[in-house]
Amino acid sequence: MNSIFTYLRETRGELKHVSWPTVRQTYIFTVLVIVISIVTSLYLGFFDYLFSQFLERFILR
């Protein structure tokens, strides 16, 4: 049980050394992740559509 408290105490001490992002940086990174996720989903969706059309026209007929 003592080792758990030691671990928590050391973890708390290490978290004081972390350089936390500002509110503005957090906002910018969040928007960036959302935009990249949307662009990636559109990219993958486009190629999924192309491949499904290819399969439908040439293989499934």
FENSULDA-V962514 format. One record per pair of residues at least 24 apart in sequence whose C-alpha atoms are under 10 Angstrom apart, sorted by the first residue. I is the first residue (numbers start at 0). J is the second residue. Records with the same first field share a line. If there is no record, write none. Layout:
# FENSULDA-V962514
I->J, J
This chain:
# FENSULDA-V962514
none
